[in-house]
Amino acid sequence: TKLINMRKLFLFSLFISNIFIFSQEQKTEMNTESTSVIYKKAEFPGGDTAFRKELFKMINAYIDIKTYAVNGVFTFSFDVQPDGKIKNLDVNPKVKNSELFIDDMLFCMRKVKTNWIPATKDGMPVTSNYTIKINFITDHTEHE
C-alpha cells in the first residue's frame, strides 16, 4: 500500500505540474496576442529621392560646401519627431569641422519646407530614427 500511495502521489504531482505548465503557456499566448504592435516607419512625401532633391536645393542655396573636406558617401542619421520635424542629426564619417558641418546640414534639412510623415506605433505618431546616404563629390552633391 505504501508503494501504491507513492505512485498515486507521484502521478498526482505530475498531473498538477502539467496543469501549471499548460496554464502558463496559455497566458503567454494570450499576452502575445494582446500586445501585438503595428509599426509603420517614417517617410518623406515622394520618398528618399524627393528628400535628396529638396535637401540639395537647400545645400546649394545656403552652404559653401567647399568649406568642408567632404568627398564620398556620407551617412546622415536623424530623428523624425511625431510632428514630422527633424532633430538630432549625426553625419558619418566625421570630417574637418564636423560639428559646423553637421549644424549646417541640419540647418539645410530644416529649410526643407515639407515635413516628414512620422513613424506610427499602433496608429499614434512616434519619434523614430532614419538613415539616408548622400554622395558628395568635390564641387557638388550628387544623389545615389
Phi, psi and omega per residue, in radians:
T1 nan -0.551 3.115
K2 -1.135 -0.712 3.116
L3 -1.133 -0.712 3.118
I4 -1.134 -0.734 3.101
N5 -1.113 -0.673 3.108
M6 -1.121 -0.764 3.124
R7 -1.100 -0.784 3.123
K8 -1.049 -0.765 3.133
L9 -1.103 -0.757 3.125
F10 -1.096 -0.845 3.137
L11 -1.115 -0.689 3.116
F12 -1.113 -0.783 3.140
S13 -1.165 -0.625 3.068
L14 -1.113 -0.772 3.112
F15 -1.066 -0.795 -3.139
I16 -1.119 -0.774 -3.130
S17 -1.139 -0.614 3.087
N18 -1.155 -0.683 3.091
I19 -1.095 -0.750 3.132
F20 -1.097 -0.818 3.124
I21 -1.088 -0.807 -3.136
F22 -1.068 -0.749 -3.126
S23 -1.175 -0.596 3.078
Q24 -1.136 -0.736 3.139
E25 -1.097 -0.704 -3.138
Q26 -1.133 -0.726 3.126
K27 -1.079 -0.761 3.139
T28 -1.045 -0.799 3.130
E29 -1.097 -0.749 -3.135
M30 -1.130 -0.722 3.124
N31 -1.128 -0.693 -3.136
T32 -1.081 -0.771 -3.132
E33 -1.172 -0.675 -3.067
S34 -1.362 -0.258 -3.136
T35 -1.944 0.393 3.108
S36 -1.165 2.465 -3.052
V37 -2.099 2.339 3.056
I38 -1.819 2.079 -3.070
Y39 -2.106 2.334 3.067
K40 -2.193 2.238 -3.063
K41 -1.322 2.793 3.128
A42 -1.169 2.642 3.083
E43 -2.635 2.645 3.070
F44 -1.616 2.361 3.117
P45 -0.982 2.110 -3.084
G46 1.682 -0.115 3.073
G47 1.520 -3.043 -3.102
D48 -1.060 -0.661 -3.124
T49 -1.079 -0.762 3.115
A50 -1.123 -0.692 3.121
F51 -1.129 -0.813 3.125
R52 -1.006 -0.784 -3.120
K53 -1.025 -0.825 3.129
E54 -1.149 -0.725 -3.138
L55 -1.119 -0.733 3.138
F56 -1.100 -0.625 3.074
K57 -1.055 -0.771 -3.108
M58 -1.220 -0.692 3.108
I59 -1.076 -0.824 -3.131
N60 -1.141 -0.538 -3.120
A61 -1.392 -0.589 -2.963
Y62 -2.045 -0.274 -2.995
I63 -2.124 2.405 2.947
D64 -1.646 1.639 -3.027
I65 -1.080 -0.364 3.130
K66 -1.172 -0.284 3.109
T67 -1.131 -0.453 -3.055
Y68 -1.916 2.680 3.081
A69 -1.532 1.259 -3.116
V70 -2.035 2.177 3.084
N71 -2.791 2.110 -3.130
G72 2.026 -2.933 -3.074
V73 -1.526 2.264 3.104
F74 -2.103 2.491 3.115
T75 -1.768 2.119 3.095
F76 -1.776 2.127 3.117
S77 -2.127 2.250 -3.080
F78 -2.645 2.896 3.087
D79 -1.708 2.370 2.980
V80 -1.763 2.054 -3.089
Q81 -1.348 2.850 3.112
P82 -1.005 -0.396 3.107
D83 -1.557 0.039 3.101
G84 1.554 0.035 3.128
K85 -1.548 2.751 -3.105
I86 -1.753 2.408 3.058
K87 -2.513 2.928 3.012
N88 0.987 0.933 3.123
L89 -1.295 2.411 2.988
D90 -2.321 2.438 -3.125
V91 -2.188 2.337 3.085
N92 -2.331 2.542 0.007
P93 -1.287 2.838 3.121
K94 -1.279 2.583 -3.136
V95 -2.246 3.026 3.042
K96 -1.015 2.352 -3.086
N97 1.079 0.671 -3.090
S98 -0.933 -0.760 -3.089
E99 -1.099 -0.742 3.110
L100 -1.181 -0.691 3.104
F101 -1.068 -0.811 3.128
I102 -1.090 -0.765 3.105
D103 -1.047 -0.756 3.126
D104 -1.141 -0.699 3.127
M105 -1.181 -0.682 3.089
L106 -1.125 -0.695 3.079
F107 -1.019 -0.809 3.135
C108 -1.122 -0.704 3.121
M109 -1.105 -0.648 3.133
R110 -1.262 -0.427 3.105
K111 -1.277 -0.346 3.062
V112 -1.132 2.077 -3.011
K113 -1.253 -0.515 -3.106
T114 -1.354 2.229 3.066
N115 -1.395 2.697 3.034
W116 -1.280 2.712 2.951
I117 -1.541 1.995 -3.015
P118 -1.184 2.806 3.016
A119 -1.142 2.688 3.074
T120 -2.254 2.563 3.060
K121 -2.219 2.038 -3.068
D122 0.924 0.689 3.075
G123 1.446 -0.069 -3.125
M124 -1.831 2.351 3.113
P125 -1.108 2.398 3.135
V126 -2.377 2.772 3.036
T127 -1.254 2.396 3.105
S128 -2.503 2.783 3.105
N129 -1.664 2.464 3.141
Y130 -2.313 2.468 3.140
T131 -2.219 2.361 3.109
I132 -2.457 2.505 3.122
K133 -1.795 2.394 3.132
I134 -2.280 2.337 -3.125
N135 -1.697 2.047 3.072
F136 -1.773 2.275 3.083
I137 -2.023 2.492 -2.968
T138 -0.455 -0.973 -3.034
D139 -1.734 -0.170 -3.088
H140 -2.769 3.050 3.087
T141 -1.808 2.612 3.137
E142 -2.477 2.312 3.137
H143 -1.489 2.628 -3.121
E144 -1.419 nan nan
